[in-house]
Amino acid sequence: MPGNQNHAAHPRRKPLAPLPDDSPDGGGTPSPQTPARGTGSALITVHNVERDCQHRRTENCALSLARDPYRVYRRSNVVGHVWHGDVLHAVCRIANGVTVTDEVGGHSSMWFRIDHEGKQMWVPGIRIRPEQLENTALPSCPT
């Protein structure tokens, strides 16, 4: 958004379809899931703090996915986009990536490596549901 150095511009893209609801209560918010074999896998849910973007899948409401969590979170490092409520398949996490600040001043240096559209990408922790940030079922990513 204007004035936010951590928010990359978003080219027009076809919206992604959210995955089915996996929550035990059927309430539309998937809870973190870990396969029985402990493969380092969990479902995480994208969270956009901007209320106007929580029900809109527009270009201006897209959140960026990065190629490298140790490089600046800007257009040259963006490899994909997601929207509020999208469910992602996370495989591991790091706690020492580039710090990303959201539109209301929250910040985090935690990043989650995800499998998305057949590729490995990274989502900043500040862009997922806060209660999923401390997902202890996920291992640390190899360095």
KESE-55757 format. One record per residue: x, y, z of N, C-alpha, C in turn. Coordinates in steps of 0.001 Angstrom, whole numbers, plus 500000, padded with zeros to 6 digits. Example, Ala and Ser with C-alpha at 12.3 -4.5 7.8 and 13.67 -1.06 7.14 Angstrom:
2
513190494310507800512300495500507800513200496700507800512850497750507080513670498940507140512900500030507870
//
This chain:
143
500845498831500000500000500000500000500896501240500000500388502392499671501226503574499630501930503784500959503249504051500877504018504333502078504520503099502799504131501904502374504579500691503036505695500087502220506915500140502716508073499657501985508097498148501873507356497436502682507389495981502673506292495364501828505521496163501121504399495641500361504739495747498880504897494606498201505273494602496789504071494899495912504320495484494731503253495713493761502788494370493231501536494302492817500961493030492414500446493089490992501047492304490065500493492253488718499145491551488748498331491783487737497023491138487679497201489635487545496496488900488373496574487444488375495189486876488589494978485681488099493734484971488358493703484610489844492610484878490548492538484563491980492728483071492237493350482756493362493526481377493775492285480907494501491910479672494274490759479112494985491222478643496351490497478996497415490890478512498734490684477010498821491465476360499676491306474941499891490058474690500728489540473446500708488340473155501503488570473390502982487474473634503690487525473872505128487908472592505847489011472620506601489482471465507341489302471618508844488599472645509273488490472865510706487545471859511334487869471431512551487014470451513208485622470984513502485492472297513667484185472847514009483406473302512779484011473164511571483319473570510352483130475069510263483884475847511040483695477278511108484402478088510045485031477432509086485655478167508003487104478540508247487642478258509423489034478558509703489764477253509985490590476800509031491295475546509255492246475653510435492334474593511192493300474546512271494568473903511731495725474182512345496948473546511874496792472030511924497243471361510891497141469917510797498540469349510617498843468245511245500111467581511053499852466122510743500410465595509646500218464191509332500785463304510431500242462110510573500632461202511635502109460833511587502714460812510416504102460392510310505091461499510646504645462662511067505550463731511478506466464199510359505927464386509198506736464741508037507075466222507993506720466990508985506959468427508949506008469075507983504732468970508262503716469491507370502562470042508195502082471213507803500959471819508509500210472738507557498938472929507824498154473896507069498167475209507845498437476290507131498409477616507734497466478484506908496875479485507531495873480326506887496391481753506744496284482284505528496719483649505251495831484629506007496464485657506591495731486670507348496151488056506868495198488843506426495441490232506025494834491121507100495644491960507732495150492813508813494217493911508316494269494216507032493393495259506491491979494708506341491062495209507169489688494693507169489021494788505798489293495857505055488699496003503724489138494894502777490258494272503045490778493221502164490421491811502638489736491685503735489437490359504247488321489656503481487613490365502633486546489745501843486664490101500372487832490601499959488029491000498559489270490330497992489142489701496853490279489062496180490679489918494984491128491122495287491528492064494250493044492182494227493545492788493185494980493013493039495543493772494241494834494794494700495305495604495825495292494864497153494553493768497230494460493017498475495349491772498492496033491495497393496917490332497325498127490528498232498580489450498852499779489462499681500853488645498963502070489097499037503168488495498265503797487293498944504213486340498111505033485211498523506431485458497980507441485101498744508820485412498376509593484188497912510625484454497135511567483426496690512566483117497814512984484158498549514053484017499537513710484845500784513563484191501942513186484917503160514314485767503748515502485665503182516637486441503677516904487665502804516135487831501736516256489006500879515102489955501162515277491225500806514255492239501046512931491800500405511846492028501122510490491650500701509952492735499774510359492637498499509898493594497494509713492875496163509277493607495149508884493037493865509913492063493280511194492377493347512217491510492760512320490154493457511742490013494634511780488773495400510412488072495425509427488617494738508066488068494758507895487006493672507373485844494076507149484753493122505698484282493083504843484847493908503437484455493924502636485360494834501320485141494819500410485952495641499333485072496260498848485505497410497751484847498113496837485920498682495663485485499157494695486417499725494236485915501082493667486824501848493136486521503180492256485273503112492500484340504009491705483122504091492246481955503282493190482185502369493777481069501622494493480150502607494420478862502359495080477868503199496303477352502447497448477383503126498715477000502515499303475784503211500068475002502469500741473826503007502171474209503385502424474358504678503756474716505177504542473451505488505859473488505231506700472319505483507765472572506547508149473834506754509115474158507794509077475667508033509849476140509008509845477572509327511239478019509746511459479324509640512692479935510150512278481123511022513134481496511942512826482620512831513709483832512570514652483718511626515623484791511445515636485356510024514490485378509376514417485977508042514333487491508129514175488117506984513995489570506927512738489928507718512800490957508529511637491402509288510657492104508355509390491683508419508328492277507603507354492967508546506969494185508197506023494974508985504718495075508219503599494815508897502306494910508225501755496332508286500554496516507770499947497838507623499541498490508939499488497731510022499134498322511318500315498353512291501518498037511789502713498150512613503205496869513249502488495760513069502985494483513577504176494047512742505083493286513338506234492832512570506713491477513052507373490763512141507892489444512456509034489114511510510008488352512007511094487846511172510923486349510933509790485786511371509503484375511136508929484210509729509360483173509048508879482850507703508559481359507642507581481008506796507188479623506586507447479242505131508141478111504926508330477619503566507091476819503209506544477109502049505306476466501623505502475819500257504669474832499986504534474271498648503291474916498072503458475662496965502343476413496390502485476429494876501445476034494181501446475985492723502617475171492193502952474081492908504022473196492483505425473725492728505556474799493486506865475401493752507051475619495243508304475782495641508608476144497016508697477659497096507934478235498030507894479679498233507905479948499726507957481209500091507995481608501497506908482639501780506225482468502907505244483450503365505744484012504698505746485335504840506175485914506121505162485599507221505660485335508408504795484999509528503756486068509826504070487327509562503126488414509828501899488309508930501965487486507879500859487331506927500036486069507151500229485393508304499372484251508613498625484523509914497602483705510164496800483898511381497707483882512608497568484872513494498474484999514644498569483746515508497468483042515715497514481853516574498276480700515921498557480790514625499310479744513944500806480058513874501191481226514303502585481652514221503520480751515025503064480262516138503895479407516991503620477931516746503438477546515491503155476158515148504387475310515447504390474667516616505549473897517050505660472560516336504657472177515571504724470917514831505664471022513629505951472226513190506836472396512034508293472438512459509139471710511759510574471768512074511191473055511543512385473358512012513157474457511450513624474030510066513633474964509133514095474669507775515604474486507800516107473596506954517570473449506855518192474737506319519384475031506751520065476242506294520933475996505098
//
